[in-house]
Amino acid sequence: MASVLLAMVGAGVFQLIALSLGWDASVMTGMLAPDAPIAERWQVRLMLAIGHLSTFILAGWVVVRFFYPPNSRALAYLRATRLPDIRLVVSGILLMLAAIPLVLFLYNLNQALPLSEVFRSLEEQTNDTIKGLLQMDNGLELLANLMLIALLPAIGEELVFRGVVQQQLQRSIASPWLAIVLASAIFSFIHFQFEGFLPRMLLGILLGWLYWRSQNLWVPVAAHFVNNAAQVVGQYLYSREISTLDLEQDIEVPWPAAAGSLFLVLGIMYLIHTRIHHSSFIIHHSEK
C-alpha cells in the first residue's frame, strides 16, 4: 500500500516538473524509442529515478520506520547497521558473476515459453525503453545510468524484497529456502518482464540467499549493484567500440556452459557457507 501511494506521489511530482518545464506529454508514459534523442532520454531517466525513489526506497523505509520508529531499530531490523567483511562482499559479487552463463541460459529457455500477445507487446515496449536508456553519448550519461539502473535498484529493491518481504515471509514460514524462493518470485513478477521471469527469479534467489546467510543487507546490495553495473558498463564499452559484445542482442548459451556455471555457483555458495559457519568472515549482526 505504501509503495502504491508513494508511487502516485512520485508520479505527481514528476508531472509538475514536466509541466513547469514545458516537456511533451508523451514523456509521461515512460516509453522511449531505441533511437530517442538525448533530451528525451534525460527526461525519462528523471521520471524513472523519481519513481524508484518513491516506490521502493522511500516506501520501504516508511514501512520499516512505522514498525520500528527509532532509526537505530529500523536499521537493525534491516540488518544494515554495519558494513560486512570485505571478503564476504567480494564472495557475493563473485557468486553473481559466476551465475551469468546460467542466467543467460535460463533466459533462452524463458523466451521459448508461450506468452500472450498483450504481454509480448508490453515486453517489446519495455525492451525499447531499456535500449533507449542504454544509448550513452558521453560519460555523464554513463554515470546517470549507473545511478538509475544499478545503484537505485540495488538499494531500493534489496530494501523492499530482501529487507522487508523476505524477512516477513521467514517469520511466517518455517523453511528459509521457501521464503527466499517466494520473495524472489514476487521480486521477478513485480518487474512485469515475463520473458526474463526465470533468470530474474534465479538472481533473486541468490541475492536472498546472500542476505539470509550474511545477515547483512549490504552484501546483496553490493552484489546487485555490480550485476546491474556490469551490464551498463558493458553496453557503454560496446557503444564506444571498446568491446565487441553487444549485450542488447540475445546471447545463446550452450548447456555445458550453463552446467559449468551452476557448478561454480554451488561451489561458491558452499565456500561462503563454510566460512561463515567457521567464523572466517567477521559478520556484524545488526540485531546485536
C-alpha positions as CSV (number, residue, x, y, z in Angstrom):
1,M,0.0,0.0,0.0
2,A,2.8,2.4,0.9
3,S,4.5,1.7,-2.4
4,V,1.3,2.4,-4.4
5,L,0.6,5.7,-2.5
6,L,4.2,6.9,-2.8
7,A,4.4,5.9,-6.4
8,M,1.4,8.1,-7.1
9,V,3.1,10.9,-5.2
10,G,6.2,10.5,-7.2
11,A,4.3,10.5,-10.5
12,G,2.6,13.7,-9.4
13,V,5.9,15.3,-8.6
14,F,7.3,14.4,-12.0
15,Q,4.2,15.7,-13.7
16,L,4.6,19.0,-12.0
17,I,8.2,19.2,-13.1
18,A,7.4,18.2,-16.6
19,L,4.6,20.7,-17.0
20,S,6.6,23.5,-15.5
21,L,9.4,22.9,-17.9
22,G,7.1,22.5,-20.9
23,W,8.0,18.9,-21.7
24,D,6.0,16.9,-24.2
25,A,3.1,15.0,-22.6
26,S,4.4,11.8,-24.2
27,V,7.2,11.6,-21.7
28,M,4.6,10.8,-19.0
29,T,4.2,7.3,-20.4
30,G,7.8,6.4,-19.6
31,M,8.2,4.8,-23.0
32,L,11.3,5.6,-25.0
33,A,12.3,4.7,-28.6
34,P,15.6,2.9,-29.1
35,D,16.9,5.9,-31.1
36,A,15.3,8.6,-28.9
37,P,17.2,12.0,-28.7
38,I,19.3,12.8,-25.7
39,A,16.8,15.3,-24.3
40,E,14.1,12.6,-24.1
41,R,16.5,10.1,-22.5
42,W,17.2,12.6,-19.7
43,Q,13.5,13.2,-19.2
44,V,12.7,9.5,-18.9
45,R,15.7,9.0,-16.6
46,L,14.4,11.7,-14.2
47,M,10.9,10.2,-14.3
48,L,12.2,6.7,-13.5
49,A,14.6,7.9,-10.8
50,I,11.7,9.8,-9.0
51,G,9.5,6.7,-9.4
52,H,12.1,4.3,-8.0
53,L,13.0,6.6,-5.1
54,S,9.3,6.9,-4.1
55,T,8.1,3.4,-4.9
56,F,11.0,1.4,-3.3
57,I,13.4,3.4,-1.2
58,L,11.1,5.8,0.4
59,A,8.2,3.4,0.7
60,G,10.4,0.6,2.1
61,W,11.9,2.9,4.6
62,V,8.5,4.3,5.7
63,V,7.2,0.8,6.3
64,V,10.2,-0.2,8.4
65,R,10.1,3.1,10.4
66,F,6.4,2.6,11.0
67,F,7.1,-0.7,12.9
68,Y,10.5,0.4,14.3
69,P,10.3,4.1,15.0
70,P,13.9,4.9,16.1
71,N,16.4,5.0,13.3
72,S,18.7,2.5,15.1
73,R,15.9,-0.1,15.5
74,A,14.8,0.3,11.8
75,L,18.4,-0.2,10.6
76,A,18.8,-3.2,13.0
77,Y,15.7,-4.8,11.6
78,L,17.0,-4.4,8.1
79,R,20.4,-5.7,9.3
80,A,22.1,-2.6,7.9
81,T,23.8,-1.1,10.9
82,R,27.3,-2.0,10.0
83,L,29.3,-2.9,6.9
84,P,30.2,-6.5,6.4
85,D,33.6,-8.0,6.0
86,I,35.0,-7.1,2.6
87,R,35.8,-10.7,1.8
88,L,32.1,-11.6,2.2
89,V,31.2,-8.8,-0.2
90,V,33.7,-9.9,-2.8
91,S,32.5,-13.5,-2.5
92,G,28.9,-12.3,-3.1
93,I,29.9,-10.4,-6.2
94,L,31.8,-13.4,-7.5
95,L,28.7,-15.5,-6.9
96,M,26.7,-13.2,-9.1
97,L,29.3,-13.1,-11.8
98,A,29.7,-16.9,-11.8
99,A,25.9,-17.2,-12.4
100,I,25.9,-15.1,-15.6
101,P,26.0,-18.0,-18.1
102,L,23.3,-19.9,-16.1
103,V,21.2,-16.7,-16.1
104,L,21.5,-16.3,-19.8
105,F,20.7,-20.0,-20.4
106,L,17.5,-19.6,-18.3
107,Y,16.7,-16.5,-20.4
108,N,17.0,-18.6,-23.6
109,L,14.6,-21.2,-22.1
110,N,12.2,-18.5,-20.8
111,Q,12.0,-16.9,-24.3
112,A,10.8,-20.3,-25.7
113,L,7.8,-20.3,-23.4
114,P,4.4,-19.2,-24.8
115,L,3.5,-15.6,-24.0
116,S,0.2,-13.8,-24.8
117,E,0.3,-11.0,-27.4
118,V,-0.5,-8.4,-24.7
119,F,2.4,-9.4,-22.5
120,R,4.7,-9.7,-25.6
121,S,3.7,-6.2,-26.7
122,L,4.5,-4.8,-23.2
123,E,7.8,-6.7,-23.2
124,E,8.7,-5.1,-26.6
125,Q,7.9,-1.6,-25.3
126,T,9.9,-2.2,-22.1
127,N,12.9,-3.5,-24.2
128,D,12.7,-0.5,-26.4
129,T,12.8,1.8,-23.4
130,I,15.8,0.0,-22.0
131,K,17.6,0.2,-25.3
132,G,16.9,3.9,-25.5
133,L,18.2,4.4,-22.0
134,L,21.4,2.5,-22.8
135,Q,22.2,4.8,-25.6
136,M,25.0,6.8,-24.0
137,D,26.8,9.5,-25.9
138,N,29.1,10.6,-23.1
139,G,30.4,9.8,-19.6
140,L,27.7,11.8,-17.9
141,E,25.0,9.5,-19.4
142,L,27.1,6.5,-18.2
143,L,27.1,7.9,-14.6
144,A,23.4,8.6,-14.8
145,N,22.7,5.1,-15.9
146,L,24.9,3.6,-13.2
147,M,22.8,5.6,-10.7
148,L,19.4,4.8,-12.3
149,I,19.9,1.2,-13.4
150,A,22.5,-0.1,-10.8
151,L,22.6,2.0,-7.6
152,L,18.9,2.9,-7.0
153,P,17.6,-0.6,-7.7
154,A,20.4,-2.2,-5.6
155,I,19.3,-0.1,-2.6
156,G,15.6,0.1,-3.2
157,E,14.8,-3.4,-4.3
158,E,17.0,-5.1,-1.7
159,L,15.4,-2.9,1.0
160,V,11.9,-4.0,-0.1
161,F,12.3,-7.5,-1.3
162,R,15.0,-8.8,1.0
163,G,14.8,-6.4,4.0
164,V,11.0,-6.4,4.2
165,V,9.3,-9.1,2.1
166,Q,11.8,-11.9,2.6
167,Q,12.1,-11.2,6.3
168,Q,8.3,-11.2,6.8
169,L,8.0,-14.4,4.9
170,Q,10.7,-16.0,7.0
171,R,8.8,-15.1,10.1
172,S,5.7,-16.9,8.8
173,I,7.3,-19.9,7.0
174,A,9.4,-22.5,8.8
175,S,11.7,-23.1,5.7
176,P,14.1,-20.2,5.0
177,W,14.5,-21.6,1.4
178,L,10.8,-21.5,0.7
179,A,10.7,-17.9,2.0
180,I,13.6,-17.0,-0.3
181,V,12.0,-18.6,-3.3
182,L,8.6,-16.9,-2.7
183,A,10.3,-13.5,-2.2
184,S,12.3,-14.0,-5.4
185,A,9.1,-14.9,-7.3
186,I,7.5,-11.7,-6.1
187,F,10.6,-9.8,-6.9
188,S,10.6,-11.1,-10.5
189,F,6.9,-10.7,-11.0
190,I,6.9,-7.0,-10.0
191,H,9.2,-6.2,-12.9
192,F,6.4,-7.2,-15.3
193,Q,9.0,-8.5,-17.8
194,F,7.9,-12.1,-18.2
195,E,10.4,-13.1,-20.9
196,G,13.0,-12.7,-18.2
197,F,11.0,-14.1,-15.3
198,L,13.0,-17.2,-14.6
199,P,16.5,-15.7,-14.8
200,R,15.4,-12.7,-12.7
201,M,14.0,-15.1,-10.1
202,L,17.3,-17.0,-10.0
203,L,19.1,-13.8,-9.3
204,G,16.6,-13.0,-6.6
205,I,17.2,-16.4,-5.0
206,L,21.0,-15.8,-5.0
207,L,20.5,-12.4,-3.5
208,G,18.1,-13.7,-1.0
209,W,20.4,-16.5,0.0
210,L,23.3,-14.0,0.4
211,Y,21.0,-11.9,2.7
212,W,20.0,-14.9,4.8
213,R,23.5,-16.3,5.2
214,S,25.3,-13.0,5.8
215,Q,22.6,-11.4,7.9
216,N,23.7,-8.1,6.4
217,L,21.7,-6.1,3.8
218,W,24.8,-4.5,2.3
219,V,26.0,-7.9,0.9
220,P,23.1,-8.3,-1.5
221,V,23.1,-4.6,-2.2
222,A,26.7,-4.7,-3.4
223,A,26.2,-7.9,-5.4
224,H,23.0,-6.4,-7.0
225,F,24.8,-3.2,-7.9
226,V,27.8,-5.0,-9.6
227,N,25.4,-7.3,-11.5
228,N,23.5,-4.3,-13.0
229,A,26.5,-2.0,-13.3
230,A,28.4,-4.6,-15.4
231,Q,25.6,-4.6,-17.9
232,V,25.6,-0.8,-18.1
233,V,29.4,-0.5,-18.4
234,G,29.5,-3.4,-20.9
235,Q,27.0,-1.6,-23.2
236,Y,28.8,1.7,-22.9
237,L,32.1,0.0,-23.9
238,Y,30.3,-1.6,-26.9
239,S,28.9,1.8,-28.0
240,R,32.5,3.3,-27.7
241,E,33.7,0.3,-29.8
242,I,36.0,-0.8,-27.0
243,S,34.1,-4.1,-26.7
244,T,32.6,-6.3,-29.4
245,L,30.0,-7.8,-27.2
246,D,26.5,-6.3,-27.7
247,L,24.5,-7.0,-24.6
248,E,21.3,-5.8,-26.3
249,Q,21.4,-8.9,-28.5
250,D,20.4,-12.3,-27.3
251,I,23.3,-14.5,-26.3
252,E,22.9,-18.2,-26.9
253,V,24.5,-20.2,-24.0
254,P,25.1,-24.0,-24.6
255,W,24.0,-26.3,-21.8
256,P,27.6,-27.3,-20.9
257,A,28.4,-23.7,-20.1
258,A,25.2,-23.4,-18.0
259,A,26.2,-26.6,-16.2
260,G,29.6,-25.2,-15.5
261,S,28.1,-22.0,-14.2
262,L,25.8,-24.0,-11.9
263,F,28.8,-25.9,-10.6
264,L,30.7,-22.7,-9.8
265,V,27.6,-21.1,-8.2
266,L,27.1,-24.1,-5.9
267,G,30.9,-24.2,-5.1
268,I,31.0,-20.5,-4.2
269,M,27.8,-20.9,-2.1
270,Y,29.4,-23.8,-0.3
271,L,32.6,-21.8,0.4
272,I,30.6,-18.8,1.7
273,H,28.5,-21.2,3.9
274,T,31.6,-22.9,5.3
275,R,33.5,-19.7,6.0
276,I,30.5,-18.2,7.8
277,H,30.0,-21.4,9.8
278,H,33.6,-21.4,10.9
279,S,33.6,-17.6,11.6
280,S,36.2,-17.0,8.9
281,F,34.2,-13.9,8.0
282,I,33.5,-11.3,10.7
283,I,29.8,-10.7,10.3
284,H,28.3,-7.8,12.2
285,H,24.8,-9.0,13.2
286,S,22.7,-5.8,13.2
287,E,20.3,-7.2,15.8
288,K,23.0,-7.3,18.4
